[in-house]
Amino acid sequence: MQPSDTLRPEIAHSWWRSEMSGLSPEAPNLRFDPDAVDRRSRPVAAAEPVLAELAEQLGDGDFCVLFTDRESRIVDMPIGARRLHDRLEALDE
């Protein structure tokens, strides 16, 4: 069974684009490195108010929203349960 058989078409297409860029759902290469990113860059500046609003609406559920750069570095984890944050921060150790 292929992921495209079980996912909505837009999600399957997103994974296809990610795989074409070298990412794999089986072996994510996520690194938590917020200092490696220019916090004043346009993408970060554009994302911050959207993520802040989303965080306010969603609260602290049993999930996490990650903001990553094109190198798969985790720029920020603005939303999600604290225990998920701790586990993700441990990826970089």
N, C-alpha and C positions, 0 to 999 in steps of 0.2 A: 504494500500500500504506500503510495506517495503522499507527502504532506498535502499536495494539491487536491487529493481525494477527500480530505476531511476539513480543510480550511475554507473560509469564505474566499472568493476569487481575489479580492483586493489584498488579503493577507498573504495568500499563496504568491501573488505577484510581488509583494514586498520582499518575501523571503527569496524569491528568484533573483531580484535585483541585488539583494545582500550577498547571495552566493556568487553572483557574477563579479562582485567586488572583493571576493576572497573570504567572506565570512561564512561560518557554518553553524547551524543550530546544535550540532553534535559536539562541537569543540569551540565554544566561544572564547575569544581572546580578550576578555575585558580586563582593564586595569583601572584602578581607582587612583587617579593622578590629577586632582583639581589644580595643582600649582603649575602644571605643564601647559595650561591653556590661558590665553589672554582673556581675562575676565571683561575687558573693555571692547572685545571684538563685536562686530555687528550680530553674528548669530547668537552669542550669549546675551547681548543686550535685548535682542528680539524675544528670546525664549524666556527670560527671567519673569516678566510680568504675566505671561501666559501660565507658566508653571506655578507662580504664586497664587494665581486665581484658582487653578486646578487643585492645588493643595488645600486651599480654603474650602472648596466645595466637597472634596473627597474625604478630608480628615485623615485619621491614622488607621486605615484598615489593614488587612492581612495581605498586602501587596506592596509593590514598590514601583515607582516611576524613575527611570534613569535618563539622564541627559548625557549623551556621548558625543564625541567629536568624530571626525572621519577616520581617525586611527583607532577607534573603538576604546578610547580612554574615557572613563566615566568622569564627566566634568562635575556633575552634581547629582545628588539623590534627594530631591526636594520633597518627595512624597513617599510615605510608607511606614510600616511598622519598624520600630527601633531595632528589633532583633534581625530584621532583614538587612538593615543598614550595617549592623555589626558583621554579619556574614559576608556582605559584599566588600567591606573594608578589609576583611581578612584575606581576600583574593590577592591583594598587593603585597602581602607579607611573605 
